[in-house]
Amino acid sequence: MRYLYAFGLVVLTTALWNPGKSAAQAPVTAYVQDYVQDQDHDRHDGDRDRDHDRRYERDRVPDGSYRQTCRDEHVEGDRLYARCERRNNDWRNTSLKHFDRCRGEITNVNGRLECR
C-alpha cells in the first residue's frame, strides 16, 4: 500500500507539473515569430523606399544643356515642362514626353526640348 501511495503521488506531481509545455518555451517561439515578421516588414519597407527613390528621380528635373537657356523647369509624371528661349530671343512653353527614357542629353533646339 505504501508503494501504491508513493506511485500515486509521483503520477499526480508529474501530471500537475507537466514539463511538456513550459512557460519558458512560449516566449522563445513568440520571439522567433516576431523576428521573422520584423524581417518581412523591413523587406517590404525596403521595397517602399526603393519605389519612393524611383519616384523622386522621376519627379526630379534632369540635368542637361537645356537648363542654360530654359527656365521654369518642372516635371509632371513622365513629362518635362519648361519655358525655353528661341533663336530670336522669344520664349516658348515646351515639353518633352517620356524624358526619363532619354539616353542622351536633353537640349533646347530653338525653343523645343529634344532628346539627343
Backbone as a chain_set.jsonl record, in Angstrom:
{"seq": "MRYLYAFGLVVLTTALWNPGKSAAQAPVTAYVQDYVQDQDHDRHDGDRDRDHDRRYERDRVPDGSYRQTCRDEHVEGDRLYARCERRNNDWRNTSLKHFDRCRGEITNVNGRLECR", "coords": {"N": [[0.807, -1.18, 0.0], [1.958, 1.179, 0.726], [3.704, 1.594, -1.419], [1.935, 1.969, -3.49], [0.735, 4.368, -2.732], [2.967, 6.088, -2.907], [3.513, 5.836, -5.615], [1.171, 6.952, -6.728], [1.427, 9.585, -5.802], [3.697, 10.407, -7.248], [2.708, 10.222, -9.895], [0.62, 12.108, -9.777], [2.055, 14.468, -9.177], [3.658, 14.661, -11.481], [1.66, 14.969, -13.425], [0.496, 17.438, -12.725], [2.674, 19.184, -12.9], [3.818, 18.877, -15.538], [6.16, 19.092, -17.7], [6.112, 19.239, -20.467], [5.06, 21.444, -21.907], [6.31, 24.093, -21.083], [6.277, 27.341, -19.586], [8.495, 28.76, -20.235], [9.196, 28.085, -22.824], [7.351, 29.269, -24.574], [7.838, 32.156, -24.862], [10.208, 32.097, -26.396], [9.394, 30.968, -28.833], [7.506, 32.902, -29.555], [9.22, 35.086, -29.799], [10.818, 34.303, -31.961], [8.874, 34.212, -33.984], [8.072, 36.928, -33.992], [10.491, 38.084, -34.772], [10.807, 37.071, -37.369], [8.55, 38.203, -38.561], [9.246, 40.913, -38.292], [11.471, 40.968, -39.969], [10.249, 40.459, -42.455], [8.644, 42.736, -42.56], [10.625, 44.744, -42.627], [11.759, 44.111, -45.093], [9.658, 44.716, -46.827], [9.442, 47.444, -46.269], [11.839, 48.262, -47.344], [11.333, 47.826, -50.063], [9.374, 49.734, -50.422], [10.855, 52.036, -49.906], [12.644, 51.939, -52.065], [10.842, 52.263, -54.17], [9.952, 54.809, -53.573], [12.355, 56.208, -53.976], [12.708, 55.832, -56.756], [10.459, 57.213, -57.65], [11.12, 59.761, -56.766], [13.398, 60.301, -58.324], [12.207, 60.259, -60.826], [10.496, 62.452, -60.667], [12.243, 64.502, -60.374], [13.893, 67.292, -61.804], [15.746, 66.767, -64.671], [19.291, 66.903, -65.488], [21.005, 68.79, -68.028], [21.94, 70.503, -71.083], [19.918, 72.182, -71.794], [19.107, 73.578, -69.581], [20.551, 75.875, -69.437], [19.378, 77.689, -71.166], [16.702, 77.623, -70.641], [13.877, 78.067, -68.464], [11.807, 77.876, -65.489], [11.533, 75.085, -65.201], [9.944, 71.988, -64.73], [8.588, 68.846, -63.594], [5.987, 66.654, -64.434], [4.596, 63.742, -63.899], [5.445, 61.688, -66.551], [6.478, 63.684, -68.082], [8.483, 66.459, -69.004], [8.45, 69.827, -68.403], [9.067, 73.155, -69.579], [10.072, 76.583, -70.045], [11.451, 77.855, -72.771], [14.143, 79.533, -74.455], [14.093, 80.928, -77.735], [15.824, 81.212, -80.932], [15.403, 83.81, -81.832], [15.225, 85.241, -79.532], [12.752, 85.161, -78.273], [10.452, 83.601, -75.952], [9.315, 80.335, -75.365], [6.788, 78.055, -74.387], [7.29, 74.7, -73.689], [7.464, 71.089, -73.894], [8.634, 67.784, -73.026], [7.862, 64.607, -73.655], [8.102, 61.48, -71.944], [10.681, 61.9, -70.918], [12.326, 60.563, -69.175], [13.184, 58.338, -70.473], [15.164, 59.112, -72.094], [18.335, 58.633, -73.368], [20.489, 60.115, -74.071], [21.617, 63.526, -73.964], [19.436, 66.122, -72.827], [18.306, 68.769, -74.723], [17.878, 72.237, -75.727], [16.399, 73.144, -78.599], [15.954, 75.658, -80.536], [13.843, 76.634, -78.874], [12.474, 74.321, -78.317], [12.299, 71.314, -76.446], [14.494, 68.619, -76.771], [15.577, 65.264, -77.064], [18.779, 64.082, -77.294]], "CA": [[0.0, 0.0, 0.0], [2.869, 2.302, 0.753], [4.222, 1.803, -2.776], [0.834, 2.495, -4.293], [0.617, 5.758, -2.334], [4.125, 6.791, -3.468], [3.324, 5.852, -7.066], [0.101, 7.926, -6.974], [1.998, 10.905, -5.567], [4.576, 10.707, -8.391], [1.845, 10.456, -11.064], [-0.077, 13.371, -9.553], [3.051, 15.537, -9.303], [4.02, 14.746, -12.89], [0.511, 15.474, -14.166], [0.325, 18.852, -12.417], [3.85, 19.949, -13.293], [3.87, 18.707, -16.982], [7.215, 19.879, -18.341], [5.991, 19.189, -21.929], [4.842, 22.788, -22.43], [6.62, 25.022, -20.008], [6.095, 28.754, -19.916], [9.758, 29.289, -20.761], [9.3, 27.834, -24.265], [6.452, 30.144, -25.322], [8.452, 33.403, -25.301], [11.188, 31.853, -27.45], [8.629, 30.813, -30.064], [6.956, 34.211, -29.881], [10.334, 35.922, -30.226], [11.193, 33.885, -33.309], [7.826, 34.662, -34.892], [8.179, 38.382, -34.094], [11.7, 38.39, -35.537], [10.516, 36.784, -38.774], [7.62, 39.235, -39.031], [10.01, 42.153, -38.426], [12.293, 40.85, -41.173], [9.347, 40.655, -43.591], [8.248, 44.141, -42.547], [11.777, 45.506, -43.109], [11.925, 43.847, -46.524], [8.634, 45.493, -47.513], [9.817, 48.852, -46.147], [12.906, 48.489, -48.314], [10.688, 47.963, -51.37], [8.692, 51.019, -50.438], [11.895, 53.053, -50.025], [13.141, 51.929, -53.439], [9.807, 52.87, -55.001], [9.991, 56.24, -53.307], [13.546, 56.727, -54.646], [12.42, 55.892, -58.188], [9.506, 58.288, -57.873], [11.853, 61.011, -56.579], [14.223, 60.511, -59.504], [11.333, 60.53, -61.958], [9.926, 63.783, -60.488], [13.329, 65.476, -60.306], [14.246, 67.894, -63.087], [17.026, 66.191, -65.083], [20.341, 67.787, -65.965], [21.147, 68.89, -69.479], [22.314, 71.843, -71.538], [18.71, 72.985, -71.911], [18.929, 74.39, -68.376], [21.226, 77.161, -69.634], [18.521, 78.569, -71.96], [15.312, 77.394, -70.26], [13.542, 78.379, -67.067], [10.538, 77.304, -65.003], [11.515, 73.65, -65.468], [9.298, 71.131, -63.742], [8.198, 67.526, -64.073], [4.676, 66.126, -64.057], [4.508, 62.374, -64.419], [6.544, 61.32, -67.456], [6.686, 64.815, -68.985], [9.299, 67.571, -68.541], [7.962, 71.108, -68.911], [9.978, 74.282, -69.41], [9.909, 77.763, -70.901], [12.78, 77.89, -73.378], [14.449, 80.649, -75.347], [14.273, 80.632, -79.16], [16.94, 81.948, -81.555], [15.051, 85.236, -81.954], [15.14, 85.721, -78.141], [11.42, 84.957, -77.71], [10.362, 82.455, -75.064], [8.278, 79.402, -75.787], [6.464, 76.95, -73.479], [7.527, 73.433, -74.372], [7.531, 69.914, -73.013], [9.245, 66.58, -73.593], [7.218, 63.424, -73.092], [8.987, 60.335, -71.666], [12.048, 62.395, -70.759], [13.1, 59.601, -68.392], [13.709, 57.318, -71.393], [16.228, 59.742, -72.872], [19.661, 58.078, -73.059], [21.465, 61.178, -74.306], [21.401, 64.792, -73.278], [18.252, 66.886, -73.181], [18.767, 70.061, -75.216], [16.927, 73.21, -76.236], [16.616, 73.399, -80.027], [15.077, 76.749, -80.957], [12.65, 76.716, -78.036], [11.864, 72.999, -78.113], [13.123, 70.334, -75.746], [14.751, 67.417, -77.549], [16.499, 64.266, -76.5], [19.832, 63.806, -78.301]], "C": [[0.857, 1.253, 0.0], [3.38, 2.627, -0.635], [3.151, 2.389, -3.693], [0.622, 3.979, -3.985], [1.743, 6.581, -2.945], [3.97, 6.914, -4.989], [2.247, 6.874, -7.446], [0.596, 9.353, -6.813], [2.9, 11.327, -6.718], [3.744, 11.02, -9.636], [1.143, 11.797, -10.936], [0.874, 14.558, -9.72], [3.437, 15.749, -10.769], [2.882, 15.344, -13.706], [0.324, 16.971, -13.934], [1.494, 19.691, -12.932], [3.996, 19.969, -14.807], [4.93, 19.575, -17.668], [7.12, 19.875, -19.874], [5.814, 20.57, -22.54], [5.081, 23.768, -21.304], [6.449, 26.451, -20.499], [7.36, 29.346, -20.527], [9.867, 29.086, -22.263], [8.447, 28.802, -25.074], [7.116, 31.455, -25.735], [9.488, 33.204, -26.408], [10.478, 31.723, -28.786], [8.064, 32.153, -30.497], [8.046, 35.137, -30.4], [10.738, 35.588, -31.659], [10.156, 34.36, -34.313], [7.887, 36.184, -35.077], [9.377, 38.784, -34.942], [11.459, 38.173, -37.025], [9.575, 37.837, -39.336], [8.333, 40.571, -39.212], [10.873, 42.121, -39.681], [11.44, 41.064, -42.419], [8.947, 42.115, -43.697], [9.38, 45.009, -43.071], [11.963, 45.318, -44.599], [10.9, 44.667, -47.308], [8.92, 46.983, -47.414], [10.91, 49.188, -47.14], [12.347, 48.647, -49.716], [10.025, 49.323, -51.482], [9.712, 52.146, -50.586], [12.44, 53.108, -51.45], [12.131, 52.56, -54.377], [9.801, 54.379, -54.819], [11.192, 56.871, -54.004], [13.323, 56.84, -56.14], [11.479, 57.04, -58.499], [10.207, 59.631, -57.741], [12.697, 61.302, -57.816], [13.368, 60.871, -60.712], [10.78, 61.949, -61.872], [10.983, 64.885, -60.436], [13.638, 66.005, -61.703], [15.631, 67.379, -63.485], [18.03, 67.262, -65.538], [20.351, 67.796, -67.486], [21.471, 70.316, -69.865], [21.101, 72.754, -71.676], [18.538, 73.927, -70.72], [19.626, 75.738, -68.479], [20.318, 78.166, -70.341], [17.034, 78.359, -71.681], [15.113, 77.792, -68.807], [12.183, 77.769, -66.742], [10.429, 75.813, -65.311], [10.788, 72.924, -64.349], [8.831, 69.85, -64.429], [6.808, 67.2, -63.549], [4.534, 64.767, -64.714], [5.707, 62.041, -65.295], [6.877, 62.46, -68.422], [7.488, 65.918, -68.283], [8.775, 68.842, -69.208], [9.0, 72.188, -68.667], [9.542, 75.429, -70.32], [11.297, 78.029, -71.451], [12.926, 79.036, -74.379], [14.652, 80.164, -76.776], [15.439, 81.461, -79.694], [16.662, 83.446, -81.645], [14.811, 85.896, -80.592], [13.729, 85.721, -77.572], [11.455, 83.721, -76.809], [9.16, 81.61, -75.466], [8.058, 78.354, -74.689], [6.597, 75.659, -74.263], [7.531, 72.294, -73.369], [8.158, 68.755, -73.777], [8.633, 65.378, -72.891], [8.229, 62.288, -72.972], [10.445, 60.77, -71.556], [12.925, 61.391, -70.015], [13.642, 58.464, -69.247], [14.868, 57.843, -72.227], [17.584, 59.198, -72.433], [20.763, 59.104, -73.252], [21.125, 62.41, -73.502], [20.094, 65.433, -73.738], [18.717, 68.287, -73.535], [17.595, 70.95, -75.606], [17.299, 73.49, -77.684], [15.552, 74.398, -80.471], [13.743, 76.749, -80.197], [11.924, 75.406, -77.819], [12.839, 72.09, -77.377], [13.257, 69.091, -76.62], [15.739, 66.535, -76.823], [17.514, 63.925, -77.573], [20.517, 62.495, -78.006]], "O": [[0.528, 2.253, -0.639], [3.484, 3.797, -1.001], [3.445, 3.208, -4.564], [0.355, 4.763, -4.895], [1.493, 7.674, -3.454], [4.259, 7.959, -5.571], [2.425, 7.6, -8.425], [0.23, 10.232, -7.592], [2.873, 12.488, -7.125], [4.039, 11.976, -10.353], [1.082, 12.551, -11.907], [0.512, 15.552, -10.35], [3.529, 16.885, -11.234], [3.13, 16.154, -14.599], [0.019, 17.7, -14.878], [1.284, 20.825, -13.363], [4.288, 21.038, -15.344], [4.626, 20.663, -18.158], [7.983, 20.463, -20.526], [6.374, 20.841, -23.603], [4.14, 24.217, -20.651], [6.477, 26.714, -21.701], [7.292, 30.333, -21.259], [10.571, 29.848, -22.926], [8.824, 29.124, -26.201], [6.968, 31.847, -26.892], [9.628, 34.066, -27.275], [10.916, 32.31, -29.775], [8.132, 32.506, -31.674], [7.817, 35.895, -31.343], [10.97, 36.483, -32.471], [10.512, 34.858, -35.381], [7.765, 36.673, -36.2], [9.291, 39.716, -35.741], [11.86, 38.996, -37.848], [9.77, 38.315, -40.453], [8.064, 41.289, -40.175], [10.996, 43.128, -40.378], [11.854, 41.769, -43.339], [8.913, 42.675, -44.793], [9.143, 45.915, -43.87], [12.294, 46.272, -45.303], [11.234, 45.25, -48.339], [8.673, 47.72, -48.368], [10.914, 50.275, -47.717], [12.813, 49.492, -50.481], [10.107, 49.982, -52.519], [9.465, 53.109, -51.312], [12.672, 54.191, -51.987], [12.505, 53.307, -55.281], [9.663, 55.133, -55.782], [11.07, 57.958, -54.568], [13.707, 57.842, -56.743], [11.665, 57.757, -59.483], [9.93, 60.55, -58.512], [12.708, 62.432, -58.304], [13.767, 61.698, -61.532], [10.608, 62.596, -62.905], [10.647, 66.069, -60.454], [13.642, 65.246, -62.672], [16.587, 67.532, -62.725], [17.652, 68.37, -65.919], [19.778, 66.921, -68.136], [21.296, 71.236, -69.066], [21.246, 73.977, -71.675], [17.89, 74.966, -70.844], [19.334, 76.648, -67.703], [20.467, 79.372, -70.142], [16.193, 78.873, -72.419], [16.062, 77.844, -68.025], [11.504, 77.222, -67.611], [9.348, 75.329, -65.646], [10.992, 73.211, -63.17], [8.699, 69.779, -65.651], [6.492, 67.437, -62.383], [4.372, 64.659, -65.93], [6.85, 62.102, -64.842], [7.49, 62.229, -69.464], [7.219, 66.266, -67.133], [8.673, 68.914, -70.433], [9.726, 72.15, -67.675], [8.744, 75.248, -71.24], [12.212, 78.383, -70.708], [11.974, 79.441, -75.045], [15.29, 79.138, -77.013], [15.977, 82.312, -78.987], [17.583, 84.257, -81.545], [14.254, 86.992, -80.522], [13.523, 86.24, -76.475], [12.37, 82.902, -76.895], [8.119, 82.135, -75.859], [9.019, 77.828, -74.128], [6.076, 75.539, -75.372], [7.594, 72.507, -72.159], [8.203, 68.749, -75.007], [8.849, 65.156, -71.7], [9.116, 62.155, -73.815], [11.341, 60.083, -72.049], [14.141, 61.373, -70.208], [14.484, 57.698, -68.78], [15.483, 57.09, -72.983], [17.942, 59.292, -71.259], [21.842, 58.984, -72.672], [20.431, 62.34, -72.487], [19.699, 65.299, -74.896], [19.43, 68.927, -72.762], [16.472, 70.48, -75.792], [18.379, 74.008, -77.967], [14.409, 74.033, -80.744], [12.67, 76.851, -80.792], [10.863, 75.383, -77.197], [14.041, 72.094, -77.646], [12.268, 68.575, -77.141], [16.605, 66.997, -76.081], [17.131, 63.513, -78.668], [21.423, 62.095, -78.736]]}, "num_chains": 1, "name": "protein.A"}
